[in-house]
Amino acid sequence: MTGIIFLLVLLAAMVLAPYILGPILIKSNHTQAAEPHFREIDAQTEELPVEAQNLFETRIPELTQLGFTPLACMEMSGYTSKAMAYFTLLGHPENRDMAMLTAFYVKLNEQLRFRTTYVEFVTRFAGDHAVTTNNTGEISVTPKTPGRIKNAFPMIPDTERLYRIHQAVVKREAPGDRKELPSRDGVGRMLTEGIAKEHAHGVAVGYLFFDPAANAFRPTWKGACLMTWKLCWPVKKWIKAARVRKAEALLRELSV
């Protein structure tokens, strides 16, 4: 009996440890730069990580066939001390939709470790509203930004079908007049403004606070706990399962 109790206590400790230690580590070490660095790159001449290169070479022709034209290719660094991402942003001049190809990496011991790639469609509307559709398998740990209708379909790898789904959601929601596409020079500004709005909302709901000494946002205890717990077992599994159920139900509703 004593052995069984010991094993149960050990199991409970293993399950609960991330819920206790995780927020402490995040609270101590995590920062989000107030001004992340965006650098325009030339994907044709610069050497990119293989996953980013493959994503761009595969998906850009597919998006071109759907009527999209490239706007800019960007490298983002400094958002957190360990995150780096490569983006290619494309625009559909007729529909005023945007497509973003993202390759995300984490820097560990000065080496880039691949995390994920995904395709995302965004349609912006007047009044700071937007509809976003992507196929990422990652979950978001940040609070939902008001005015953003976001749906993830990790089970849809097909770019053309994902865009049809996005168009169906936009047609159903239509929260106003569509905004014009950004100019090539305005892409970095658009991305920076979007991050600034997320930070402002994070502060408003108690997830973040601004640290002027670091010119960065840091998590509050509330934010550290909620962001960490969303990534812990079994909560992460529940969130992913709920997201899949939501996506499948939406697909049935839209008949796309």
Order of alpha helices (4+ residues) and beta strands (2+ residues): alpha-beta-beta-alpha-beta-beta-beta-beta-beta-beta-alpha-alpha-beta-beta-alpha-alpha
